Amino acid sequence: MALLQISEPGQTPNPHERRIAVGIDLGTTHSLVAAVKSGVAECLPDEQGRVILPSVVRYLPDNKRQIGYEALQHIATDSVNTIASVKRLMGRGLSDIANREKLPYKFDASQSGMVSVVTAGGAKSPVEISADILATLRYRAEDTFNDDLFGAVITVPAYFDDAQRQATKDAAQLAGINVLRLINEPTAAAIAYGLDNAAEGVYAIYDLGGGTFDISILRLTQGVFEVIATGGDSALGGDDFDRALADIMTQKSGYVPQTSNEQAALLHAARRCKEALSATNKLAPQAIYTPATGQKSIDILPFEISREEFVAATQNLTNKTLTAVKKALRDAKLNKDDIKGVVMVGGSTRMPHIQQAVADLFGKAPLTNVNPDEVVALGAAIQANQLAGNGTGGAGDLLLLDVIPLSLGIETMGGLVERIVPRNQTIPTAMAQDFTTYKDGQTALALHVVQGERDLVADCRSLARFELRGIPPMVAGAAKIRVTFTIDADGLLNVAAKELVSGVESQITVKPSYGLSDDQIASMLKDSFNTAQQDMQSRALIEARVDADRMVLATRTALEADGALLTASESAEIESQITALLAAKGSADAAVVEAATKSLANATEAFAAQRMNSGIAKALAGKNIETI
């Protein structure tokens, strides 16, 4: 009798084989790679035993480059060619980058779409720079296991938009990495924390990294990680605290950096001061050193810095994170007492005043029994191990239910937005809605995909446009067009449209060249609350005007076909009502337009009855009752 080899779905048939899958935290300041070894997730070290890789790349002539610690040594001596914090440039155009005049890099202004940095090794996009970092981590993993990498789960900020997520996926592909999934950083942290501590309940994940801030509210229940709400700012992080401290140093000392290298050295010194102020209340006069040589690049600055001064100078940054936390709680329909614990993620959460601000807001001390630098990579590794089919690895029945940060919809008549997928909707998901044609004989339909919380297209962000052609000619309203939005587990969007009668269909995968600016994301949510009443009024007026146009069009079509059924006075009355409705359309009051539309409808009731009787009479002409 022949034997069948049986394995669990998605798992290798050979129980002694395992696929090499890793979790990668591609961070603004530093990056890590982790994997599940002997059932336990751990970060993988380099040859020197260091698990952290600085997210810094230095480009040299002849296609040479230095990555990580080697590049970090030149950040203050060759700042133009040494790129740090590239994560902030992912999926961004030149106009999207705040304070770019303070950055030491030379940007290629001739490029449209995503920004490009000019270096000694040529123009480099953020995707290429990130790919070099990812490739280094890939080689580290393959050297550790002495085997090829099957795939990786890569983490992204929860508030990364479509363009930033797609850019991250492109960078991984360029680095030769098979992306098993993109998952949100707070979700990855919750996986690592929840599994290690057997935690259940509702938790807040406060993630303040080098360049991004995320807040996610998650419910952990028997291995199910459900994201209830998310928020944050993908251009707020430890780098901003460094710049605030550098401003204090220049104000108190009078020292102003003259070159890009001096500016980079000042920021490097500010970061060291920030880290030192986490352990002491006051720092003595500071010297600024060149990282490469250890030599003083400028004289000792004759001033002292206290923690209180630093806290005061960065209070606005701290408040921005707390505002996002409160908004996420409102979205989740929870209050602070419903939160069982707050998990702190990201190296910037080591600042004492950040921990204190979070404790004051929630009324409880945050959870700090996890390494804030490693927890994201560890959670990603657990998810990667499961997706590769390597057994449980501590993640038995792990199920992730993530969400999208902003609503998605399409433009309808009058420039209105019809939301199809609401924000904080669990992904992956597919949601559909039916629409119809506006005019008789319409054979094509233009679809405009938008993102945002406002009711008018002009107030939202355009994502993509495509057309549905080949619709059979029908009377207005007869066609039935189903528009389906499909969002995959990586948060990437596909839109399809299908005319249900004929089966004609069209679709597009939304891949914008670069996405929403952080100010746009924040203002979209803010505006949706502040202008809700105004939006409702605008929407009602536009809908009333669209209904008026349809009523006038239908009436004129009927008059052209059967106007002979009316007397001169009846015809004049209907024309008078049409004129009155067209005049009412100019009103800013939806009720006025609706009343005029109703008046025309009433005036044409008798005409509609006459048309029906005439149609029946024509249909019955020459026939007897027996035939019928």
Buried (B, 14 or more C-beta within 10 A) or exposed (E): EEEEEEEEEEBBEEEEEBBBBBBBBBBBBBBBBBBBBEEEBBBBBBEEEEBBBBBBBBBBEEEEBBBBBEBBBBBBBBBBBBBBBBBBBBBBBBEBBBEBEEBBBBBEEEBEBBBBBBBBBEBBBBBBBBBBBBBBBBBBBBEBBEEEBBBBBBBBBBBBBBBBBBBBBBBBBBBEBEBBBBBBBBBBBBBBBBBBBEBBEBBBBBBBBBBBBBBBBBBBEEBBBBBBBBBBBBBBBBBBBBBBBBEBBBEBBEBEBEEBBBBBBBBBBBBBBBBBBBEEEEBEEBEBBBBBEEEEBBEEBEBEBBBEBBBEBBEEBBEBBBBBBBBBBEBBEBEBEEBBBBBBBBBBBBBEBBBBBBEEBBEBEBBEEBBBBBBBBBBBBBBBBBBBBBBBBBBEEBEBBBBBBBBBBBBBBBBBBBBBBBBBBBBBBEBBBEBBBBEBEBBEBEBBBBBBBBBBBEBBBBBBEBEBEEBEEBEBEEBBBBBBBBBBBBBBBBBBBBBEEEEBBBBBEBBBEBBBBBEBBBBBBEBBEEBEEEBEBBBBBBBBBBBBBBBBBBBBEBBEEBEEBBEEEBBEBBBEBBEBBBEBBEBEEBEBBBBBBEBBBEBBEBBBEBBEEEEEEEEEEEEEEEEE
